[in-house]
Amino acid sequence: MPTALITGASSGLGSEFAHQLAARGADLVVVARDRTALDALAAEISGRRGVRVEVLVADLLDEEALAAVEARLAEGVDVLVNNAGFGLDLAFEKNPVDDEVRHLRLHVEAALRLSRAALPTMLERGRGRIVNVASVAGFVPRGTYGAAKGWLISFSRWANVVYGPRGVTVTAVCPGFVHTNFHERLGLPPGQEGVAPGLWLDAETVVREGLRDAARGRAVSVPSWRYKTLVAVSRLLPDRIVVRAAARGR
């Protein structure tokens, strides 16, 4: 059985990745801070799919915990999903700088270190997939969240070219607004995110299309034609217009 390690697996897109990879027959290593949520997820998936689910409780902003996940990856997995993350207010000048640094470390440093930990064994075996959960925000000027996701996209494009011929593909999955608890964690009740109803995606579709594109060896996956079109149009417009439009939703 292949083995997939998923960070931020306790809810949202991470949980959906766990369900869909298990449905494809993969054993799982699920990583998050919330042991109760991870235990419940493991029991549900192992009971339904009959796969092995290993629970690894870790705060990726803690050096020892991050090192433990790196050590598990060094033992060998077939799929790594870098999904852990959180959002901040767009008012950069008002955000505590320590929060901004934590945000950067989780989205960029943790993904970098975990990818580096997984790669040697994958390359030795001649097979593997790394999926970096980015965002369409990475294609447009949208605060430090967009900047961090832009790093993931650029890294994935480069790494896929370099390591794809050696059997290891790297894919940045770039959804737009998705129905998960992401916005609730920002303190925004449903319906108060400032996002048009037609722009919402569901987690099942995002993960299904992302895994499909990863299987095809694509470096970038933008689920839904709506967002593919928006990304293409944004590249033709001046930054001042794109920044103004992108700031409408949270």
FIMAR-554997 format. One line per 4 residues: number of its first residue (from 1); their letters; for each residue z, y, x of C-alpha. Coordinates in nm, 4 decimals. Example, Ala and Ser with C-alpha at 12.3 -4.5 7.8 and 13.67 -1.06 7.14 Angstrom:
BEGIN
1	AS	0.7800,-0.4500,1.2300 ~ 0.7140,-0.1060,1.3670 $
This chain:
BEGIN
1	MPTA	0.0000,0.0000,0.0000 ~ -0.0703,0.3535,0.1210 ~ 0.2288,0.5843,0.1493 ~ 0.2340,0.9509,0.0438 $
5	LITG	0.5009,1.2051,0.1357 ~ 0.5295,1.5018,-0.1002 ~ 0.7433,1.8099,-0.0425 ~ 0.8756,2.0102,-0.3351 $
9	ASSG	0.8438,1.6914,-0.5372 ~ 1.1283,1.7495,-0.7826 ~ 0.9252,1.9572,-1.0305 ~ 0.5966,2.1320,-1.1045 $
13	LGSE	0.2892,2.0429,-0.9030 ~ 0.4943,1.8326,-0.6631 ~ 0.6133,1.6049,-0.9417 ~ 0.2585,1.5802,-1.0763 $
17	FAHQ	0.1263,1.4836,-0.7316 ~ 0.3914,1.2120,-0.7194 ~ 0.2912,1.0735,-1.0602 ~ -0.0816,1.0760,-0.9899 $
21	LAAR	-0.0555,0.9283,-0.6414 ~ 0.1726,0.6526,-0.7730 ~ -0.0836,0.5823,-1.0466 ~ -0.3352,0.5254,-0.7645 $
25	GADL	-0.1029,0.2646,-0.6129 ~ 0.0668,0.4689,-0.3415 ~ 0.4258,0.4202,-0.2372 ~ 0.6040,0.7544,-0.2197 $
29	VVVA	0.8441,0.9551,-0.0100 ~ 0.9633,1.2405,-0.2322 ~ 1.1225,1.5426,-0.0639 ~ 1.3179,1.8298,-0.2202 $
33	RDRT	1.6647,1.9860,-0.2234 ~ 1.7753,1.8506,-0.5632 ~ 1.8957,1.4917,-0.5294 ~ 1.9578,1.4500,-0.9017 $
37	ALDA	1.6019,1.5507,-0.9883 ~ 1.4575,1.3332,-0.7112 ~ 1.6598,1.0290,-0.8187 ~ 1.5403,1.0734,-1.1769 $
41	LAAE	1.1786,1.1083,-1.0606 ~ 1.2074,0.8010,-0.8392 ~ 1.3547,0.5908,-1.1199 ~ 1.0858,0.7002,-1.3639 $
45	ISGR	0.7925,0.6388,-1.1303 ~ 0.9144,0.3119,-0.9804 ~ 0.9931,0.1806,-1.3279 ~ 0.6569,0.2782,-1.4687 $
49	RGVR	0.4279,0.2062,-1.1733 ~ 0.6123,-0.0579,-0.9744 ~ 0.5715,0.1305,-0.6480 ~ 0.8374,0.1973,-0.3874 $
53	VEVL	0.9839,0.5483,-0.4010 ~ 1.1936,0.6716,-0.1113 ~ 1.4125,0.9770,-0.1763 ~ 1.4579,1.2223,0.1090 $
57	VADL	1.6825,1.5170,0.0236 ~ 1.5988,1.8102,0.2491 ~ 1.5981,2.1869,0.2502 ~ 1.2944,2.2624,0.4668 $
61	LDEE	1.4492,2.5930,0.5730 ~ 1.7302,2.4004,0.7426 ~ 1.6357,2.2986,1.0983 ~ 1.8088,1.9590,1.0884 $
65	ALAA	1.6657,1.8729,0.7479 ~ 1.3156,1.9751,0.8512 ~ 1.3488,1.7655,1.1668 ~ 1.4459,1.4645,0.9539 $
69	VEAR	1.1278,1.4998,0.7483 ~ 0.9250,1.5383,1.0681 ~ 1.0801,1.2169,1.1990 ~ 0.9882,1.0328,0.8797 $
73	LAEG	0.6294,1.1545,0.9082 ~ 0.6135,1.0404,1.2688 ~ 0.6851,0.6870,1.1454 ~ 0.3541,0.7052,0.9609 $
77	VDVL	0.2249,0.8027,0.6181 ~ -0.1263,0.7983,0.4757 ~ -0.1024,1.1174,0.2708 ~ 0.1015,1.4334,0.3248 $
81	VNNA	0.1256,1.6899,0.0459 ~ 0.2688,2.0218,0.1636 ~ 0.3745,2.1624,-0.1716 ~ 0.7185,2.3186,-0.1249 $
85	GFGL	0.7298,2.6918,-0.1849 ~ 0.8622,2.9809,-0.3897 ~ 0.7476,3.3258,-0.4991 ~ 0.8761,3.6753,-0.4361 $
89	DLAF	0.8342,4.0074,-0.6091 ~ 0.5160,4.1893,-0.5085 ~ 0.7166,4.4999,-0.4044 ~ 0.7277,4.4156,-0.0337 $
93	EKNP	0.9084,4.7372,0.0567 ~ 1.1952,4.6455,-0.1787 ~ 1.2358,4.2784,-0.0926 ~ 1.5174,4.1880,0.1499 $
97	VDDE	1.3521,4.1137,0.4823 ~ 1.5518,3.7910,0.5152 ~ 1.3950,3.6670,0.1895 ~ 1.0506,3.7540,0.3231 $
101	VRHL	1.1167,3.5629,0.6445 ~ 1.2396,3.2567,0.4515 ~ 0.9286,3.2812,0.2345 ~ 0.7039,3.2898,0.5421 $
105	RLHV	0.8868,3.0039,0.7129 ~ 0.8641,2.7743,0.4129 ~ 0.4996,2.8389,0.3324 ~ 0.3682,2.8551,0.6885 $
109	EAAL	0.6087,2.7207,0.9511 ~ 0.7225,2.4179,0.7491 ~ 0.3642,2.3241,0.6570 ~ 0.2561,2.3674,1.0198 $
113	RLSR	0.5373,2.1545,1.1582 ~ 0.5013,1.8780,0.9007 ~ 0.1252,1.8624,0.9512 ~ 0.1786,1.8427,1.3259 $
117	AALP	0.4315,1.5609,1.2776 ~ 0.1966,1.3594,1.0548 ~ -0.1233,1.3975,1.2564 ~ -0.0658,1.1756,1.5645 $
121	TMLE	-0.0067,0.8548,1.3679 ~ -0.2880,0.9366,1.1242 ~ -0.5297,0.9917,1.4136 ~ -0.4135,0.6740,1.5855 $
125	RGRG	-0.4878,0.4789,1.2670 ~ -0.8139,0.6648,1.2119 ~ -0.7291,0.7599,0.8550 ~ -0.5164,1.0037,0.6593 $
129	RIVN	-0.5142,1.3003,0.4254 ~ -0.3206,1.6239,0.4408 ~ -0.3140,1.8307,0.1224 ~ -0.1859,2.1866,0.1517 $
133	VASV	-0.1019,2.3467,-0.1814 ~ -0.2298,2.7017,-0.1401 ~ -0.3465,2.9438,-0.4113 ~ -0.6389,3.1605,-0.5144 $
137	AGFV	-0.4042,3.4404,-0.4055 ~ -0.4974,3.3366,-0.0524 ~ -0.8493,3.4704,-0.1070 ~ -0.7432,3.8164,-0.2204 $
141	PRGT	-0.5036,4.0851,-0.0923 ~ -0.1906,3.9954,-0.2908 ~ 0.1302,4.0637,-0.1036 ~ 0.2923,3.8313,0.1440 $
145	YGAA	0.2471,3.5351,-0.0919 ~ -0.1301,3.5768,-0.0703 ~ -0.1058,3.6264,0.3063 ~ 0.0912,3.3031,0.3514 $
149	KGWL	-0.1482,3.1082,0.1320 ~ -0.4390,3.2620,0.3212 ~ -0.2967,3.1078,0.6391 ~ -0.2893,2.7658,0.4730 $
153	ISFS	-0.6514,2.8016,0.3640 ~ -0.7719,2.9090,0.7085 ~ -0.5726,2.6331,0.8797 ~ -0.7064,2.3697,0.6406 $
157	RWAN	-1.0681,2.4776,0.6908 ~ -1.0297,2.4591,1.0683 ~ -0.8332,2.1340,1.0744 ~ -1.0749,1.9600,0.8394 $
161	VVYG	-1.3644,2.0336,1.0747 ~ -1.1710,1.9191,1.3811 ~ -0.9966,1.6110,1.2428 ~ -1.2301,1.5038,0.9610 $
165	PRGV	-1.4691,1.3235,1.1974 ~ -1.1684,1.1305,1.3292 ~ -1.0754,1.0074,0.9809 ~ -0.8136,1.2651,0.8824 $
169	TVTA	-0.9137,1.5184,0.6170 ~ -0.7235,1.8398,0.5470 ~ -0.7630,2.0106,0.2097 ~ -0.6220,2.3357,0.0739 $
173	VCPG	-0.5773,2.3082,-0.3028 ~ -0.6006,2.6594,-0.4461 ~ -0.5008,2.6872,-0.8127 ~ -0.4546,3.0044,-1.0084 $
177	FVHT	-0.1748,3.0402,-1.2634 ~ -0.0367,2.6980,-1.3578 ~ 0.2029,2.5981,-1.6358 ~ 0.5051,2.4903,-1.4264 $
181	NFHE	0.8558,2.6284,-1.3720 ~ 0.7341,2.8488,-1.0836 ~ 0.7492,3.1711,-1.2843 ~ 1.0782,3.0811,-1.4490 $
185	RLGL	1.2303,3.0579,-1.1002 ~ 1.1148,3.4181,-1.0509 ~ 1.3192,3.5111,-1.3581 ~ 1.0180,3.5459,-1.5893 $
189	PPGQ	1.0500,3.3722,-1.9281 ~ 0.7332,3.2074,-2.0652 ~ 0.4945,3.4656,-2.2076 ~ 0.6269,3.7494,-1.9927 $
193	EGVA	0.4268,3.6844,-1.6751 ~ 0.1551,3.9373,-1.7567 ~ -0.1173,3.6717,-1.7390 ~ -0.4021,3.6397,-1.9903 $
197	PGLW	-0.3824,3.3082,-2.1834 ~ -0.7296,3.2039,-2.0686 ~ -0.6243,3.2074,-1.7034 ~ -0.3584,2.9393,-1.7321 $
201	LDAE	-0.4225,2.5906,-1.5941 ~ -0.2247,2.2716,-1.6500 ~ -0.0686,2.0816,-1.3601 ~ -0.2405,1.7532,-1.4436 $
205	TVVR	-0.5879,1.9067,-1.4098 ~ -0.5029,2.0957,-1.0903 ~ -0.3695,1.7836,-0.9180 ~ -0.6485,1.5573,-1.0439 $
209	EGLR	-0.9205,1.7925,-0.9180 ~ -0.7335,1.8571,-0.5936 ~ -0.7000,1.4862,-0.5165 ~ -1.0643,1.4313,-0.6072 $
213	DAAR	-1.1775,1.7015,-0.3652 ~ -0.9461,1.5670,-0.0943 ~ -1.0988,1.2215,-0.1399 ~ -1.4409,1.3794,-0.0943 $
217	GRAV	-1.3297,1.5377,0.2312 ~ -1.3503,1.8971,0.1133 ~ -1.1555,2.1594,0.3043 ~ -1.0951,2.3822,0.0022 $
221	SVPS	-1.0441,2.2895,-0.3625 ~ -1.0397,2.5593,-0.6311 ~ -0.9677,2.3884,-0.9655 ~ -1.1620,2.5215,-1.2660 $
225	WRYK	-1.4855,2.7174,-1.2791 ~ -1.2937,3.0208,-1.4057 ~ -1.1197,3.0618,-1.0733 ~ -1.4214,2.9635,-0.8676 $
229	TLVA	-1.6026,3.2520,-1.0354 ~ -1.3147,3.4961,-0.9878 ~ -1.2894,3.4131,-0.6181 ~ -1.6635,3.4603,-0.5707 $
233	VSRL	-1.6617,3.7951,-0.7527 ~ -1.3560,3.9201,-0.5609 ~ -1.5459,3.8861,-0.2336 ~ -1.8032,4.1373,-0.3560 $
237	LPDR	-1.5579,4.4075,-0.4663 ~ -1.3716,4.6736,-0.2651 ~ -1.0131,4.5840,-0.1710 ~ -0.8658,4.8676,-0.3795 $
241	IVVR	-1.0153,4.7166,-0.6971 ~ -0.9149,4.3602,-0.6096 ~ -0.5572,4.4614,-0.5234 ~ -0.5207,4.6482,-0.8512 $
245	AAAR	-0.6561,4.3546,-1.0540 ~ -0.4538,4.0912,-0.8687 ~ -0.1273,4.2795,-0.9242 ~ -0.1461,4.2410,-1.3033 $
249	GR	0.0105,3.8948,-1.3123 ~ 0.3246,3.7601,-1.1474 $
